[in-house]
Amino acid sequence: MSLLKESPTRRASSAREFGRTAVLLGGDSSEREISLLSGNAVLAALKRRGVDAHGFDPLDRPVEALHSEGFERAWIALHGPGGEDGTMQGALEWIGVPYTGSGVLASALTMDKLKTKRVVVGAGYAAPEYAVLSSAADLEPALRRIGLPMMVKPASQGSSVGMTKVKAAAELHGAYAAAQAIDPVVFAEAFVSGDEYTVSILQGAALPSIRIVPATEFYDYEAKYFRDDTQYFCPSGLSAKDEAELQAAALAAFKVTDCQGWGRVDFMRDRASNKFFFIEINTTPGMTSHSLVPMAARQAGMDFEELVWRVLETSFSRARK
């Protein structure tokens, strides 16, 4: 495991220290299917470790039930709006239930890729050139400024939902419409030709980076969760110097956006310049059989049960009111 660390998190020596634990899963976002896969995997792992864990789907039950039913903390496995965007974090703060991962501010900020990019770039870190697409009138100026290929993205979705790689000018209007159907805030981003890397963060430490080689045009929803021909390399093959540079950049982006506990930071490396470009932060990454954080944890010598336990420990940083 990397030695790049922040302040230590309280460790648990017994499952009893966690008390009655809710695994929040499902929800009503476009990523419900993945959340159910992640949450059920987390739930099973916690139970195997002896934690008094129970599944809790906020689509079926009011959040207030967490308090009335005596839950002492929550492992958030919700993806997308309503679970990863600060909304659930705020509700849990209100009812006094400690939870895993980042707080309200960081969750809300990083759910919005555009605002996150502005913060990270403003702090002096490199990201691909981008343009906000407020209306169809912005498409031609963006095309002239950024060029092709480009990525067109809705600002507020995870798992690459609504994203399109545009390789020809004729595809731009369709890509914009597809993104706008998901979110009214849309932006275009220069496509970085090169390898994709991701760095997982756990309790202030950067885990080994992963290099991703999708069989599709880019690392889209299908490639992330369902295809078996996506290639993952962990170790990623970077030199020790480049690995340290990438891990430091991931921790810096995590810190400047006020993220905590655990998460994942994604980058592209330009093939011509070998420069790393920040892409986005995931504050509640997937925990499915195809997911990246468990893969990085394994490389660091940590099995899935230990990883899930360590993530639950991040809830200790939030004192029960």
Order of alpha helices (4+ residues) and beta strands (2+ residues): beta-alpha-beta-alpha-beta-alpha-alpha-alpha-beta-alpha-beta-beta-alpha-beta-beta-beta-beta-alpha-beta-alpha-beta-beta-alpha-alpha
